[in-house]
Amino acid sequence: MRLYTIMFIGLLIISNALFADEETLLSGDFDHGGFGGPSVMLTQINGEGHVLVGGRGGWIINHTITIGGGGYGLSTEFSAEIETQSAGLVNALLNFGYGGFEMGYIHRSERITHFEFHILIGSGAVSWRENGSGGIDTADEYYQDGFFVLEPSAMLEINIVKWMRANLGVSYRYINNAAIPQIKESNLTGPSLLLGLKFGSF
């Protein structure tokens, strides 16, 4: 009788261990989706208003957490007179772009209007090119440089239809370790106004 009692208690302990809830980072029902879409930034470079065009995409976990990436490039013209080693003084155009990993949080995604917060961590490049047929030696590191970028954002998002959302927000771009003639990291760092569309399963 004592043996059966011990066996019964043992079975209770084993069954409790088998059916106990496992602790995880994301508990409860697990749901996921994805999104992608274009984005436009109205920003300042060297004190002048400019436009960056790009896009974002990623994985959505439980309608709340996003993991993905984004990238942007300068679409408006920024020119300056640059002294070059090979051609002397030339009129040059600025190339500027960056991208990287994004992680974000969506608050109350089921509401028609709600907030989204995300941060981009990545890298980019800035360089000069001659406004014409060429002439600046792009192999010369003096006229081009890479940099680190960190950009947190806060946006108001609107559910248009089930598979489409629009967002409007602000971001602040931190640029580190970028310097070419007439452009420094302080000229590239600053706030932006964000406009975007997202398509996918939310």
N, C-alpha and C positions, 0 to 999 in steps of 0.2 A: 504493500500500500504506500509505504514511504517512497519507494522508487517511482511509482506512478505520479505521486505529488511533485517530486523533483522534475520529472519529465514534463509535466504540465506547465510548471513555472518556467522551465527552459523554453518551451514552445512559445509561451506568451512573450518572453523577452525577445526571441528571434523574430516573431511576427511583428512586434512593435518596431524593431529596428528596420525590417524590410519595408514597412508601410509609412515610416516617419517621413515628414516633409524634409527634403534636402534644402539647406540654406543656399541661396543663389543671389547674385547681384540684382537680377530682374526676376521678381516673384510673380505668381499668379499666371493668368493666361498670357501667352506670348504671341504677339502679332507684329508683323513687319511689312514694309513696303519700300518704295523708292521714288525718287524724283530727279528731274533735270530741267534746266531752262536757262534763258538768257538773263543777263543783268547789265545795268548801265550805272555808272558812277559819275556824278557831277562833283568835281574836286578842284583843288588848286595845286599848281606846280610852279614854283618860283614866283608865287604871288599872283599868277594869272589863272583865270578859270579855264578848265579843260574837261574833256570827257574820256572816261575809260570804258571800254566795252568788253564783256566777257560772259562767263556763265558759271553755274554751280550745279552740282549733282551729288547724290548720296543715297544712303540707306537709312530708312526710318524705322526705329524700334519702338513698339508700343505707342505709336502716335506722339511720342514725346522726345526721344533722343535721336539726333541725326549724326551720322558719320559719313564723311565724303571729302569733296575737294572743290576748289574753285580757282579761276584764273582770270586776269584782266590785262588789257593792253591799251596804250594810248591811241586814240582814234582821231584826235584833233592835231593840228599842226603847231609845233613849238619850234621856233627858229632863233638863231643867234649867230653873230659873227665870231668865228673861232680861228685862232692862230694855229696853223698846222706846220709840221716840220717839212713836209714835202711840197706843199702848194701855197704856203703863206696864209694870208687871211682869206677865209672862205665862208660862205653862208651855209650853215649846217642845220639839219633837222634832228630833233631828239627822238630816239627810240626808248620806250620805257614800258616794261611789263613785269608781271609777277604772278605767282600762283602757289598753291600748296594744300596741305591737309586742313580740313575743317571739321569742327565738332560743335554741336549746338543743342539747344533745348527749346521745345515748343510748349507754350503754356495754354492749356485748354484748347487743343486742336479742333475739337468738335464745334466750337462756337464760330459764328460767321466772321467775327473779327476777334483776333487774338494776337498775342505777342510771340515773337521768335527772337532768340539770342544765339549768336554763334561767334566763333573766333577762328580766324585763319592764321596758320603758322606755316611759313614757307620761305621761298627765296625768289629773286628776280634779277633783272639786268637792266642797265641803263647805258646808252651809248650815243655818240654823234655820228651822223652820216651826212655827206655833202648834199646840199639841195641842188641836184642835177645829175650828171652822169657818173659821179664818183670823184675820188681824189683824196679823201681821208683814208689813211692806212688803218683799216679796222683791226689789223693784227697788233697794232701798237696799243698796249694796255692803258696808255695815258688817255685814250678817247673812249674807253669802255670799262665798266666795272660791274661786279656782281654785288648783291646785298642780301641781308636777312630782313624779313618782313613779319610783323605781327599786327593783326587787324581785328579788333573786337567790333561787333555790330549789334544793334538793337533795331528791330523792325516791327511794324504793324502789318499783320497779314490778313487778307480777306479771302474767304472761300467763295470763288466765283461759281464753279460747278464742282462735282465730286472729284474730277481729275485735273482741275486747274485752280491755281491760287495766284494772287497778285500781292506784292509786298512793297512797302515804302518805309525807309528807315535811314539811320545815320551810322557811320562807322568812323573810326580814327585809325589811320595808317601810321605805324611806327616803322621807319626805315633805319637800318644800322649798317655802317661800313660801306657807304657809297660815296664816291667822289670822282668827278671828271671836270674838265674846265667849265667854269660858270655854273655848275650844278653840284650841290653838296647834299648830304642826307637831310639837312634841315629844309632844303627846298622841296623835297619829295614827301616829307612827313606832314600830315595834317588831316583834317576832317573831310568827309565825303557825304553826299546825299545819295542814297541807294534807291534804285527802281528796278523791280524784277518780276518775272513770271516763273511759276513752277508747274510742271506737268508730271503726273504720275499717279501712284497709288498711295494715298495718305492714311 
